[in-house]
Amino acid sequence: MFNLSKKSFLVDLDDSLTYPSAQTICNTIEKYCVSSKEKCQFVSTEKPVTFYLENRLFSAEITMARGGYMIKCLEK
């Protein structure tokens, strides 16, 4: 059954033409959290990167959008 209350969001990469490493994904998510004044805590810094954002668990996937790579964060 599909849960409509699950949250997801996209995060832009600085270099959207290069497939990101796990370290780049973590750095980009961390930068996103600082700019949006949200607190994140990483559970795994290896692929798949997982983290808590405001007490909700998310995983980061790489997706293609607008001609480049983006980070798609999906609530678990």
Distance bins in CASP14 RR format, pairs under 12 A and 6 or more apart:
PFRMAT RR
TARGET T0000
AUTHOR 0000-0000-0000
RMODE 2
METHOD distances of the structure
MODEL  1
3 74 0 0 0 0 0 1 0 0 0 0 0
3 75 0 0 0 0 1 0 0 0 0 0 0
3 76 0 0 0 0 0 1 0 0 0 0 0
4 75 0 0 0 0 0 1 0 0 0 0 0
5 56 0 0 0 0 0 1 0 0 0 0 0
5 75 0 0 0 0 1 0 0 0 0 0 0
6 56 0 0 0 0 1 0 0 0 0 0 0
6 57 0 0 0 0 0 1 0 0 0 0 0
6 58 0 0 0 0 1 0 0 0 0 0 0
6 59 0 0 0 0 0 1 0 0 0 0 0
6 73 0 0 0 0 0 1 0 0 0 0 0
6 74 1 0 0 1 0 0 0 0 0 0 0
6 75 1 0 1 0 0 0 0 0 0 0 0
6 76 0 0 0 0 1 0 0 0 0 0 0
7 53 0 0 0 0 1 0 0 0 0 0 0
7 54 0 0 0 0 1 0 0 0 0 0 0
7 56 1 0 0 1 0 0 0 0 0 0 0
7 57 0 0 0 0 0 1 0 0 0 0 0
7 58 0 0 0 0 1 0 0 0 0 0 0
7 72 0 0 0 0 0 1 0 0 0 0 0
7 73 0 0 0 0 1 0 0 0 0 0 0
7 74 0 0 0 0 1 0 0 0 0 0 0
7 75 1 0 1 0 0 0 0 0 0 0 0
7 76 0 0 0 0 0 1 0 0 0 0 0
8 53 0 0 0 0 0 1 0 0 0 0 0
8 56 0 0 0 0 0 1 0 0 0 0 0
8 58 0 0 0 0 1 0 0 0 0 0 0
8 59 0 0 0 0 1 0 0 0 0 0 0
8 60 0 0 0 0 0 1 0 0 0 0 0
8 61 0 0 0 0 1 0 0 0 0 0 0
8 63 0 0 0 0 0 1 0 0 0 0 0
8 70 0 0 0 0 0 1 0 0 0 0 0
8 71 0 0 0 0 0 1 0 0 0 0 0
8 72 1 0 0 1 0 0 0 0 0 0 0
8 73 1 0 0 1 0 0 0 0 0 0 0
8 74 1 0 1 0 0 0 0 0 0 0 0
8 75 1 0 0 1 0 0 0 0 0 0 0
8 76 0 0 0 0 0 1 0 0 0 0 0
9 29 0 0 0 0 0 1 0 0 0 0 0
9 32 0 0 0 0 1 0 0 0 0 0 0
9 33 0 0 0 0 0 1 0 0 0 0 0
9 36 0 0 0 0 1 0 0 0 0 0 0
9 38 0 0 0 0 0 1 0 0 0 0 0
9 53 0 0 0 0 1 0 0 0 0 0 0
9 54 0 0 0 0 0 1 0 0 0 0 0
9 56 0 0 0 0 0 1 0 0 0 0 0
9 58 0 0 0 0 1 0 0 0 0 0 0
9 60 0 0 0 0 0 1 0 0 0 0 0
9 61 0 0 0 0 0 1 0 0 0 0 0
9 63 0 0 0 0 0 1 0 0 0 0 0
9 70 0 0 0 0 0 1 0 0 0 0 0
9 71 0 0 0 0 1 0 0 0 0 0 0
9 72 1 0 0 1 0 0 0 0 0 0 0
9 73 1 0 1 0 0 0 0 0 0 0 0
9 74 0 0 0 0 1 0 0 0 0 0 0
9 75 0 0 0 0 1 0 0 0 0 0 0
10 16 0 0 0 0 0 1 0 0 0 0 0
10 28 0 0 0 0 0 1 0 0 0 0 0
10 29 0 0 0 0 0 1 0 0 0 0 0
10 32 0 0 0 0 1 0 0 0 0 0 0
10 60 0 0 0 0 0 1 0 0 0 0 0
10 61 0 0 0 0 0 1 0 0 0 0 0
10 62 0 0 0 0 0 1 0 0 0 0 0
10 63 1 0 0 1 0 0 0 0 0 0 0
10 64 0 0 0 0 0 1 0 0 0 0 0
10 65 1 0 0 1 0 0 0 0 0 0 0
10 66 0 0 0 0 1 0 0 0 0 0 0
10 68 0 0 0 0 0 1 0 0 0 0 0
10 69 0 0 0 0 0 1 0 0 0 0 0
10 70 1 0 1 0 0 0 0 0 0 0 0
10 71 1 0 0 1 0 0 0 0 0 0 0
10 72 1 0 1 0 0 0 0 0 0 0 0
10 73 1 0 0 1 0 0 0 0 0 0 0
10 74 0 0 0 0 0 1 0 0 0 0 0
11 20 0 0 0 0 0 1 0 0 0 0 0
11 24 0 0 0 0 0 1 0 0 0 0 0
11 25 0 0 0 0 1 0 0 0 0 0 0
11 26 0 0 0 0 0 1 0 0 0 0 0
11 27 0 0 0 0 0 1 0 0 0 0 0
11 28 1 0 1 0 0 0 0 0 0 0 0
11 29 1 0 0 1 0 0 0 0 0 0 0
11 30 0 0 0 0 0 1 0 0 0 0 0
11 31 0 0 0 0 1 0 0 0 0 0 0
11 32 1 0 1 0 0 0 0 0 0 0 0
11 33 0 0 0 0 1 0 0 0 0 0 0
11 35 0 0 0 0 0 1 0 0 0 0 0
11 36 0 0 0 0 1 0 0 0 0 0 0
11 38 0 0 0 0 0 1 0 0 0 0 0
11 40 0 0 0 0 0 1 0 0 0 0 0
11 49 0 0 0 0 0 1 0 0 0 0 0
11 51 0 0 0 0 0 1 0 0 0 0 0
11 53 0 0 0 0 0 1 0 0 0 0 0
11 58 0 0 0 0 0 1 0 0 0 0 0
11 60 0 0 0 0 1 0 0 0 0 0 0
11 61 0 0 0 0 0 1 0 0 0 0 0
11 62 0 0 0 0 0 1 0 0 0 0 0
11 63 0 0 0 0 0 1 0 0 0 0 0
11 65 0 0 0 0 0 1 0 0 0 0 0
11 69 0 0 0 0 0 1 0 0 0 0 0
11 70 1 0 0 1 0 0 0 0 0 0 0
11 71 1 0 1 0 0 0 0 0 0 0 0
11 72 0 0 0 0 1 0 0 0 0 0 0
11 73 1 0 0 1 0 0 0 0 0 0 0
11 74 0 0 0 0 0 1 0 0 0 0 0
12 20 0 0 0 0 0 1 0 0 0 0 0
12 28 1 0 0 1 0 0 0 0 0 0 0
12 29 0 0 0 0 0 1 0 0 0 0 0
12 31 0 0 0 0 0 1 0 0 0 0 0
12 32 0 0 0 0 1 0 0 0 0 0 0
12 35 0 0 0 0 0 1 0 0 0 0 0
12 63 0 0 0 0 0 1 0 0 0 0 0
12 65 0 0 0 0 1 0 0 0 0 0 0
12 66 0 0 0 0 1 0 0 0 0 0 0
12 67 0 0 0 0 0 1 0 0 0 0 0
12 68 0 0 0 0 1 0 0 0 0 0 0
12 69 0 0 0 0 1 0 0 0 0 0 0
12 70 1 0 0 1 0 0 0 0 0 0 0
12 71 1 0 0 1 0 0 0 0 0 0 0
12 72 0 0 0 0 0 1 0 0 0 0 0
12 73 0 0 0 0 0 1 0 0 0 0 0
13 19 0 0 0 0 1 0 0 0 0 0 0
13 20 1 0 1 0 0 0 0 0 0 0 0
13 21 0 0 0 0 0 1 0 0 0 0 0
13 24 1 0 0 1 0 0 0 0 0 0 0
13 25 0 0 0 0 1 0 0 0 0 0 0
13 27 0 0 0 0 1 0 0 0 0 0 0
13 28 1 0 1 0 0 0 0 0 0 0 0
13 29 0 0 0 0 0 1 0 0 0 0 0
13 31 0 0 0 0 0 1 0 0 0 0 0
13 32 0 0 0 0 0 1 0 0 0 0 0
13 60 0 0 0 0 0 1 0 0 0 0 0
13 62 0 0 0 0 1 0 0 0 0 0 0
13 63 0 0 0 0 0 1 0 0 0 0 0
13 64 0 0 0 0 0 1 0 0 0 0 0
13 65 0 0 0 0 0 1 0 0 0 0 0
13 66 0 0 0 0 0 1 0 0 0 0 0
13 67 0 0 0 0 0 1 0 0 0 0 0
13 68 0 0 0 0 1 0 0 0 0 0 0
13 69 1 0 1 0 0 0 0 0 0 0 0
13 70 1 0 0 1 0 0 0 0 0 0 0
13 71 1 0 0 1 0 0 0 0 0 0 0
13 72 0 0 0 0 0 1 0 0 0 0 0
14 20 0 0 0 0 1 0 0 0 0 0 0
14 24 0 0 0 0 1 0 0 0 0 0 0
14 25 0 0 0 0 0 1 0 0 0 0 0
14 27 0 0 0 0 1 0 0 0 0 0 0
14 28 1 0 0 1 0 0 0 0 0 0 0
14 31 0 0 0 0 1 0 0 0 0 0 0
14 32 0 0 0 0 0 1 0 0 0 0 0
14 68 0 0 0 0 0 1 0 0 0 0 0
14 69 0 0 0 0 0 1 0 0 0 0 0
14 70 0 0 0 0 0 1 0 0 0 0 0
14 71 0 0 0 0 0 1 0 0 0 0 0
15 21 0 0 0 0 0 1 0 0 0 0 0
15 24 0 0 0 0 1 0 0 0 0 0 0
15 27 0 0 0 0 0 1 0 0 0 0 0
15 28 0 0 0 0 1 0 0 0 0 0 0
15 68 0 0 0 0 1 0 0 0 0 0 0
15 69 0 0 0 0 1 0 0 0 0 0 0
15 70 0 0 0 0 0 1 0 0 0 0 0
16 24 0 0 0 0 0 1 0 0 0 0 0
16 28 0 0 0 0 0 1 0 0 0 0 0
16 62 0 0 0 0 0 1 0 0 0 0 0
16 63 0 0 0 0 0 1 0 0 0 0 0
16 64 0 0 0 0 1 0 0 0 0 0 0
16 65 0 0 0 0 1 0 0 0 0 0 0
16 66 1 0 0 1 0 0 0 0 0 0 0
16 67 1 0 0 1 0 0 0 0 0 0 0
16 68 1 0 1 0 0 0 0 0 0 0 0
16 69 1 0 1 0 0 0 0 0 0 0 0
16 70 1 0 0 1 0 0 0 0 0 0 0
16 71 0 0 0 0 1 0 0 0 0 0 0
17 64 0 0 0 0 0 1 0 0 0 0 0
17 66 0 0 0 0 0 1 0 0 0 0 0
17 67 0 0 0 0 1 0 0 0 0 0 0
17 68 1 0 1 0 0 0 0 0 0 0 0
17 69 1 0 0 1 0 0 0 0 0 0 0
17 70 0 0 0 0 0 1 0 0 0 0 0
18 24 0 0 0 0 1 0 0 0 0 0 0
18 62 0 0 0 0 0 1 0 0 0 0 0
18 68 0 0 0 0 1 0 0 0 0 0 0
18 69 1 0 0 1 0 0 0 0 0 0 0
19 25 0 0 0 0 0 1 0 0 0 0 0
19 47 0 0 0 0 0 1 0 0 0 0 0
19 62 1 0 0 1 0 0 0 0 0 0 0
19 63 0 0 0 0 0 1 0 0 0 0 0
19 64 0 0 0 0 0 1 0 0 0 0 0
19 68 0 0 0 0 1 0 0 0 0 0 0
19 69 1 0 1 0 0 0 0 0 0 0 0
19 70 0 0 0 0 0 1 0 0 0 0 0
19 71 0 0 0 0 0 1 0 0 0 0 0
20 26 0 0 0 0 1 0 0 0 0 0 0
20 27 0 0 0 0 1 0 0 0 0 0 0
20 28 1 0 0 1 0 0 0 0 0 0 0
20 29 0 0 0 0 0 1 0 0 0 0 0
20 47 0 0 0 0 1 0 0 0 0 0 0
20 49 0 0 0 0 1 0 0 0 0 0 0
20 60 0 0 0 0 1 0 0 0 0 0 0
20 61 0 0 0 0 0 1 0 0 0 0 0
20 62 1 0 0 1 0 0 0 0 0 0 0
20 63 0 0 0 0 0 1 0 0 0 0 0
20 68 0 0 0 0 0 1 0 0 0 0 0
20 69 1 0 0 1 0 0 0 0 0 0 0
20 70 0 0 0 0 1 0 0 0 0 0 0
20 71 1 0 0 1 0 0 0 0 0 0 0
21 27 0 0 0 0 1 0 0 0 0 0 0
21 28 0 0 0 0 0 1 0 0 0 0 0
21 45 0 0 0 0 0 1 0 0 0 0 0
21 46 0 0 0 0 0 1 0 0 0 0 0
21 47 0 0 0 0 1 0 0 0 0 0 0
21 49 0 0 0 0 0 1 0 0 0 0 0
21 60 0 0 0 0 0 1 0 0 0 0 0
21 62 0 0 0 0 0 1 0 0 0 0 0
21 69 0 0 0 0 0 1 0 0 0 0 0
21 71 0 0 0 0 0 1 0 0 0 0 0
22 28 0 0 0 0 0 1 0 0 0 0 0
22 29 0 0 0 0 0 1 0 0 0 0 0
22 42 0 0 0 0 0 1 0 0 0 0 0
22 44 0 0 0 0 1 0 0 0 0 0 0
22 45 1 0 0 1 0 0 0 0 0 0 0
22 46 1 0 1 0 0 0 0 0 0 0 0
22 47 1 0 1 0 0 0 0 0 0 0 0
22 48 0 0 0 0 1 0 0 0 0 0 0
22 49 1 0 1 0 0 0 0 0 0 0 0
22 50 0 0 0 0 0 1 0 0 0 0 0
22 51 0 0 0 0 0 1 0 0 0 0 0
22 60 0 0 0 0 1 0 0 0 0 0 0
22 62 0 0 0 0 0 1 0 0 0 0 0
22 71 0 0 0 0 0 1 0 0 0 0 0
23 29 0 0 0 0 0 1 0 0 0 0 0
23 30 0 0 0 0 0 1 0 0 0 0 0
23 42 0 0 0 0 0 1 0 0 0 0 0
23 45 1 0 0 1 0 0 0 0 0 0 0
23 46 0 0 0 0 1 0 0 0 0 0 0
23 47 0 0 0 0 0 1 0 0 0 0 0
23 49 0 0 0 0 1 0 0 0 0 0 0
24 30 0 0 0 0 0 1 0 0 0 0 0
24 31 0 0 0 0 0 1 0 0 0 0 0
24 45 0 0 0 0 0 1 0 0 0 0 0
24 47 0 0 0 0 0 1 0 0 0 0 0
24 49 0 0 0 0 1 0 0 0 0 0 0
24 60 0 0 0 0 0 1 0 0 0 0 0
24 62 0 0 0 0 1 0 0 0 0 0 0
24 69 0 0 0 0 1 0 0 0 0 0 0
24 71 0 0 0 0 1 0 0 0 0 0 0
25 31 0 0 0 0 0 1 0 0 0 0 0
25 32 0 0 0 0 0 1 0 0 0 0 0
25 42 0 0 0 0 0 1 0 0 0 0 0
25 44 0 0 0 0 0 1 0 0 0 0 0
25 45 0 0 0 0 1 0 0 0 0 0 0
25 46 0 0 0 0 1 0 0 0 0 0 0
25 47 1 0 0 1 0 0 0 0 0 0 0
25 48 0 0 0 0 1 0 0 0 0 0 0
25 49 1 0 1 0 0 0 0 0 0 0 0
25 50 0 0 0 0 0 1 0 0 0 0 0
25 51 0 0 0 0 1 0 0 0 0 0 0
25 58 0 0 0 0 0 1 0 0 0 0 0
25 59 0 0 0 0 0 1 0 0 0 0 0
25 60 1 0 1 0 0 0 0 0 0 0 0
25 61 0 0 0 0 1 0 0 0 0 0 0
25 62 1 0 0 1 0 0 0 0 0 0 0
25 63 0 0 0 0 0 1 0 0 0 0 0
25 69 0 0 0 0 0 1 0 0 0 0 0
25 70 0 0 0 0 0 1 0 0 0 0 0
25 71 1 0 1 0 0 0 0 0 0 0 0
25 72 0 0 0 0 0 1 0 0 0 0 0
25 73 0 0 0 0 1 0 0 0 0 0 0
26 32 0 0 0 0 0 1 0 0 0 0 0
26 33 0 0 0 0 0 1 0 0 0 0 0
26 40 0 0 0 0 1 0 0 0 0 0 0
26 41 0 0 0 0 0 1 0 0 0 0 0
26 42 1 0 0 1 0 0 0 0 0 0 0
26 43 0 0 0 0 0 1 0 0 0 0 0
26 44 0 0 0 0 1 0 0 0 0 0 0
26 45 1 0 1 0 0 0 0 0 0 0 0
26 46 0 0 0 0 1 0 0 0 0 0 0
26 47 0 0 0 0 0 1 0 0 0 0 0
26 48 0 0 0 0 0 1 0 0 0 0 0
26 49 1 0 1 0 0 0 0 0 0 0 0
26 50 0 0 0 0 0 1 0 0 0 0 0
26 51 0 0 0 0 1 0 0 0 0 0 0
26 60 0 0 0 0 1 0 0 0 0 0 0
26 71 0 0 0 0 0 1 0 0 0 0 0
26 73 0 0 0 0 0 1 0 0 0 0 0
27 33 0 0 0 0 0 1 0 0 0 0 0
27 34 0 0 0 0 0 1 0 0 0 0 0
27 40 0 0 0 0 0 1 0 0 0 0 0
27 42 0 0 0 0 0 1 0 0 0 0 0
27 45 0 0 0 0 1 0 0 0 0 0 0
27 49 0 0 0 0 0 1 0 0 0 0 0
27 60 0 0 0 0 0 1 0 0 0 0 0
27 71 0 0 0 0 0 1 0 0 0 0 0
28 34 0 0 0 0 0 1 0 0 0 0 0
28 35 0 0 0 0 0 1 0 0 0 0 0
28 40 0 0 0 0 0 1 0 0 0 0 0
28 49 0 0 0 0 1 0 0 0 0 0 0
28 51 0 0 0 0 0 1 0 0 0 0 0
28 60 0 0 0 0 1 0 0 0 0 0 0
28 62 0 0 0 0 0 1 0 0 0 0 0
28 69 0 0 0 0 0 1 0 0 0 0 0
28 70 0 0 0 0 1 0 0 0 0 0 0
28 71 1 0 0 1 0 0 0 0 0 0 0
28 73 0 0 0 0 0 1 0 0 0 0 0
29 35 0 0 0 0 0 1 0 0 0 0 0
29 36 0 0 0 0 0 1 0 0 0 0 0
29 38 0 0 0 0 0 1 0 0 0 0 0
29 39 0 0 0 0 0 1 0 0 0 0 0
29 40 1 0 0 1 0 0 0 0 0 0 0
29 41 0 0 0 0 0 1 0 0 0 0 0
29 42 0 0 0 0 1 0 0 0 0 0 0
29 43 0 0 0 0 0 1 0 0 0 0 0
29 44 0 0 0 0 0 1 0 0 0 0 0
29 45 0 0 0 0 0 1 0 0 0 0 0
29 49 1 0 0 1 0 0 0 0 0 0 0
29 50 0 0 0 0 0 1 0 0 0 0 0
29 51 1 0 0 1 0 0 0 0 0 0 0
29 52 0 0 0 0 0 1 0 0 0 0 0
29 53 0 0 0 0 1 0 0 0 0 0 0
29 58 0 0 0 0 1 0 0 0 0 0 0
29 59 0 0 0 0 0 1 0 0 0 0 0
29 60 1 0 0 1 0 0 0 0 0 0 0
29 61 0 0 0 0 0 1 0 0 0 0 0
29 70 0 0 0 0 0 1 0 0 0 0 0
29 71 1 0 0 1 0 0 0 0 0 0 0
29 72 0 0 0 0 0 1 0 0 0 0 0
29 73 1 0 0 1 0 0 0 0 0 0 0
30 36 0 0 0 0 0 1 0 0 0 0 0
30 38 0 0 0 0 0 1 0 0 0 0 0
30 39 0 0 0 0 0 1 0 0 0 0 0
30 40 1 0 0 1 0 0 0 0 0 0 0
30 41 0 0 0 0 0 1 0 0 0 0 0
30 42 0 0 0 0 1 0 0 0 0 0 0
30 45 0 0 0 0 0 1 0 0 0 0 0
30 49 0 0 0 0 0 1 0 0 0 0 0
30 51 0 0 0 0 1 0 0 0 0 0 0
30 53 0 0 0 0 0 1 0 0 0 0 0
30 60 0 0 0 0 0 1 0 0 0 0 0
30 71 0 0 0 0 0 1 0 0 0 0 0
31 38 0 0 0 0 0 1 0 0 0 0 0
31 40 0 0 0 0 0 1 0 0 0 0 0
31 71 0 0 0 0 0 1 0 0 0 0 0
32 38 0 0 0 0 1 0 0 0 0 0 0
32 39 0 0 0 0 0 1 0 0 0 0 0
32 40 0 0 0 0 1 0 0 0 0 0 0
32 51 0 0 0 0 0 1 0 0 0 0 0
32 53 0 0 0 0 1 0 0 0 0 0 0
32 58 0 0 0 0 0 1 0 0 0 0 0
32 60 0 0 0 0 0 1 0 0 0 0 0
32 70 0 0 0 0 0 1 0 0 0 0 0
32 71 0 0 0 0 1 0 0 0 0 0 0
32 73 0 0 0 0 1 0 0 0 0 0 0
33 39 1 0 0 1 0 0 0 0 0 0 0
33 40 1 0 1 0 0 0 0 0 0 0 0
33 41 0 0 0 0 1 0 0 0 0 0 0
33 42 0 0 0 0 0 1 0 0 0 0 0
33 51 0 0 0 0 1 0 0 0 0 0 0
33 52 0 0 0 0 0 1 0 0 0 0 0
33 53 1 0 0 1 0 0 0 0 0 0 0
33 54 0 0 0 0 1 0 0 0 0 0 0
33 58 0 0 0 0 0 1 0 0 0 0 0
33 73 0 0 0 0 0 1 0 0 0 0 0
34 40 0 0 0 0 1 0 0 0 0 0 0
36 53 0 0 0 0 1 0 0 0 0 0 0
36 54 0 0 0 0 0 1 0 0 0 0 0
36 73 0 0 0 0 0 1 0 0 0 0 0
37 53 0 0 0 0 0 1 0 0 0 0 0
37 54 0 0 0 0 0 1 0 0 0 0 0
38 51 0 0 0 0 0 1 0 0 0 0 0
38 52 0 0 0 0 0 1 0 0 0 0 0
38 53 1 0 1 0 0 0 0 0 0 0 0
38 54 1 0 1 0 0 0 0 0 0 0 0
38 55 0 0 0 0 0 1 0 0 0 0 0
38 56 0 0 0 0 0 1 0 0 0 0 0
38 58 0 0 0 0 0 1 0 0 0 0 0
38 73 0 0 0 0 0 1 0 0 0 0 0
39 51 0 0 0 0 0 1 0 0 0 0 0
39 52 0 0 0 0 1 0 0 0 0 0 0
39 53 1 0 0 1 0 0 0 0 0 0 0
39 54 1 0 0 1 0 0 0 0 0 0 0
39 55 0 0 0 0 1 0 0 0 0 0 0
39 56 0 0 0 0 0 1 0 0 0 0 0
40 49 0 0 0 0 0 1 0 0 0 0 0
40 50 0 0 0 0 0 1 0 0 0 0 0
40 51 1 0 1 0 0 0 0 0 0 0 0
40 52 1 0 0 1 0 0 0 0 0 0 0
40 53 1 0 1 0 0 0 0 0 0 0 0
40 54 0 0 0 0 1 0 0 0 0 0 0
40 55 0 0 0 0 0 1 0 0 0 0 0
40 56 0 0 0 0 0 1 0 0 0 0 0
40 57 0 0 0 0 0 1 0 0 0 0 0
40 58 0 0 0 0 1 0 0 0 0 0 0
40 60 0 0 0 0 0 1 0 0 0 0 0
40 73 0 0 0 0 1 0 0 0 0 0 0
41 50 0 0 0 0 0 1 0 0 0 0 0
41 51 1 0 0 1 0 0 0 0 0 0 0
41 52 1 0 1 0 0 0 0 0 0 0 0
41 53 0 0 0 0 1 0 0 0 0 0 0
41 54 0 0 0 0 0 1 0 0 0 0 0
41 55 0 0 0 0 1 0 0 0 0 0 0
41 56 0 0 0 0 0 1 0 0 0 0 0
41 57 0 0 0 0 1 0 0 0 0 0 0
41 58 0 0 0 0 0 1 0 0 0 0 0
42 48 0 0 0 0 0 1 0 0 0 0 0
42 49 1 0 0 1 0 0 0 0 0 0 0
42 50 1 0 0 1 0 0 0 0 0 0 0
42 51 1 0 1 0 0 0 0 0 0 0 0
42 52 0 0 0 0 1 0 0 0 0 0 0
42 53 0 0 0 0 0 1 0 0 0 0 0
42 57 0 0 0 0 0 1 0 0 0 0 0
42 58 0 0 0 0 0 1 0 0 0 0 0
42 59 0 0 0 0 0 1 0 0 0 0 0
42 60 0 0 0 0 1 0 0 0 0 0 0
43 49 0 0 0 0 1 0 0 0 0 0 0
43 50 1 0 1 0 0 0 0 0 0 0 0
43 51 1 0 1 0 0 0 0 0 0 0 0
43 52 1 0 0 1 0 0 0 0 0 0 0
43 53 0 0 0 0 0 1 0 0 0 0 0
43 56 0 0 0 0 0 1 0 0 0 0 0
43 57 1 0 0 1 0 0 0 0 0 0 0
43 58 0 0 0 0 1 0 0 0 0 0 0
43 59 0 0 0 0 1 0 0 0 0 0 0
43 60 0 0 0 0 0 1 0 0 0 0 0
43 76 0 0 0 0 1 0 0 0 0 0 0
44 50 1 0 1 0 0 0 0 0 0 0 0
44 51 1 0 0 1 0 0 0 0 0 0 0
44 52 0 0 0 0 0 1 0 0 0 0 0
44 57 0 0 0 0 0 1 0 0 0 0 0
44 58 0 0 0 0 0 1 0 0 0 0 0
44 59 0 0 0 0 1 0 0 0 0 0 0
44 60 0 0 0 0 1 0 0 0 0 0 0
44 76 0 0 0 0 0 1 0 0 0 0 0
45 51 0 0 0 0 1 0 0 0 0 0 0
45 60 0 0 0 0 0 1 0 0 0 0 0
46 59 0 0 0 0 0 1 0 0 0 0 0
46 60 0 0 0 0 0 1 0 0 0 0 0
47 59 0 0 0 0 1 0 0 0 0 0 0
47 60 0 0 0 0 1 0 0 0 0 0 0
47 61 0 0 0 0 1 0 0 0 0 0 0
47 62 0 0 0 0 1 0 0 0 0 0 0
47 71 0 0 0 0 0 1 0 0 0 0 0
48 57 0 0 0 0 0 1 0 0 0 0 0
48 58 0 0 0 0 0 1 0 0 0 0 0
48 59 1 0 1 0 0 0 0 0 0 0 0
48 60 1 0 0 1 0 0 0 0 0 0 0
48 61 1 0 0 1 0 0 0 0 0 0 0
48 62 0 0 0 0 1 0 0 0 0 0 0
48 71 0 0 0 0 0 1 0 0 0 0 0
48 72 0 0 0 0 0 1 0 0 0 0 0
48 73 0 0 0 0 0 1 0 0 0 0 0
48 74 0 0 0 0 1 0 0 0 0 0 0
48 76 0 0 0 0 0 1 0 0 0 0 0
49 57 0 0 0 0 0 1 0 0 0 0 0
49 58 0 0 0 0 1 0 0 0 0 0 0
49 59 1 0 0 1 0 0 0 0 0 0 0
49 60 1 0 1 0 0 0 0 0 0 0 0
49 61 0 0 0 0 1 0 0 0 0 0 0
49 62 0 0 0 0 1 0 0 0 0 0 0
49 71 0 0 0 0 1 0 0 0 0 0 0
49 72 0 0 0 0 0 1 0 0 0 0 0
49 73 0 0 0 0 1 0 0 0 0 0 0
49 74 0 0 0 0 0 1 0 0 0 0 0
50 56 0 0 0 0 0 1 0 0 0 0 0
50 57 1 0 0 1 0 0 0 0 0 0 0
50 58 1 0 0 1 0 0 0 0 0 0 0
50 59 1 0 1 0 0 0 0 0 0 0 0
50 60 1 0 0 1 0 0 0 0 0 0 0
50 61 0 0 0 0 0 1 0 0 0 0 0
50 73 0 0 0 0 1 0 0 0 0 0 0
50 74 0 0 0 0 0 1 0 0 0 0 0
50 75 0 0 0 0 0 1 0 0 0 0 0
50 76 1 0 0 1 0 0 0 0 0 0 0
51 57 1 0 0 1 0 0 0 0 0 0 0
51 58 1 0 1 0 0 0 0 0 0 0 0
51 59 0 0 0 0 1 0 0 0 0 0 0
51 60 1 0 0 1 0 0 0 0 0 0 0
51 71 0 0 0 0 0 1 0 0 0 0 0
51 73 0 0 0 0 1 0 0 0 0 0 0
51 74 0 0 0 0 0 1 0 0 0 0 0
51 75 0 0 0 0 0 1 0 0 0 0 0
51 76 0 0 0 0 0 1 0 0 0 0 0
52 58 1 0 0 1 0 0 0 0 0 0 0
52 59 0 0 0 0 0 1 0 0 0 0 0
52 73 0 0 0 0 0 1 0 0 0 0 0
52 75 0 0 0 0 0 1 0 0 0 0 0
52 76 0 0 0 0 1 0 0 0 0 0 0
53 59 0 0 0 0 0 1 0 0 0 0 0
53 60 0 0 0 0 0 1 0 0 0 0 0
53 73 1 0 0 1 0 0 0 0 0 0 0
53 74 0 0 0 0 0 1 0 0 0 0 0
53 75 0 0 0 0 1 0 0 0 0 0 0
53 76 0 0 0 0 0 1 0 0 0 0 0
54 75 0 0 0 0 0 1 0 0 0 0 0
55 75 0 0 0 0 0 1 0 0 0 0 0
56 73 0 0 0 0 0 1 0 0 0 0 0
56 74 0 0 0 0 0 1 0 0 0 0 0
56 75 1 0 1 0 0 0 0 0 0 0 0
56 76 0 0 0 0 1 0 0 0 0 0 0
57 73 0 0 0 0 0 1 0 0 0 0 0
57 74 0 0 0 0 1 0 0 0 0 0 0
57 75 1 0 0 1 0 0 0 0 0 0 0
57 76 1 0 1 0 0 0 0 0 0 0 0
58 71 0 0 0 0 0 1 0 0 0 0 0
58 72 0 0 0 0 1 0 0 0 0 0 0
58 73 1 0 1 0 0 0 0 0 0 0 0
58 74 1 0 0 1 0 0 0 0 0 0 0
58 75 1 0 1 0 0 0 0 0 0 0 0
58 76 1 0 0 1 0 0 0 0 0 0 0
59 71 0 0 0 0 0 1 0 0 0 0 0
59 72 0 0 0 0 1 0 0 0 0 0 0
59 73 1 0 0 1 0 0 0 0 0 0 0
59 74 1 0 1 0 0 0 0 0 0 0 0
59 75 0 0 0 0 1 0 0 0 0 0 0
59 76 1 0 1 0 0 0 0 0 0 0 0
60 69 0 0 0 0 0 1 0 0 0 0 0
60 70 0 0 0 0 0 1 0 0 0 0 0
60 71 1 0 1 0 0 0 0 0 0 0 0
60 72 1 0 0 1 0 0 0 0 0 0 0
60 73 1 0 1 0 0 0 0 0 0 0 0
60 74 0 0 0 0 1 0 0 0 0 0 0
60 75 0 0 0 0 0 1 0 0 0 0 0
60 76 0 0 0 0 0 1 0 0 0 0 0
61 69 0 0 0 0 0 1 0 0 0 0 0
61 70 0 0 0 0 1 0 0 0 0 0 0
61 71 1 0 0 1 0 0 0 0 0 0 0
61 72 1 0 1 0 0 0 0 0 0 0 0
61 73 1 0 0 1 0 0 0 0 0 0 0
61 74 1 0 0 1 0 0 0 0 0 0 0
61 76 0 0 0 0 0 1 0 0 0 0 0
62 68 0 0 0 0 1 0 0 0 0 0 0
62 69 1 0 1 0 0 0 0 0 0 0 0
62 70 1 0 0 1 0 0 0 0 0 0 0
62 71 1 0 0 1 0 0 0 0 0 0 0
62 72 1 0 0 1 0 0 0 0 0 0 0
62 73 0 0 0 0 0 1 0 0 0 0 0
62 74 0 0 0 0 0 1 0 0 0 0 0
63 69 1 0 0 1 0 0 0 0 0 0 0
63 70 1 0 1 0 0 0 0 0 0 0 0
63 71 1 0 0 1 0 0 0 0 0 0 0
63 72 1 0 1 0 0 0 0 0 0 0 0
63 73 0 0 0 0 0 1 0 0 0 0 0
63 74 0 0 0 0 0 1 0 0 0 0 0
64 70 1 0 0 1 0 0 0 0 0 0 0
64 71 0 0 0 0 0 1 0 0 0 0 0
64 72 0 0 0 0 0 1 0 0 0 0 0
65 71 0 0 0 0 0 1 0 0 0 0 0
65 72 0 0 0 0 1 0 0 0 0 0 0
END
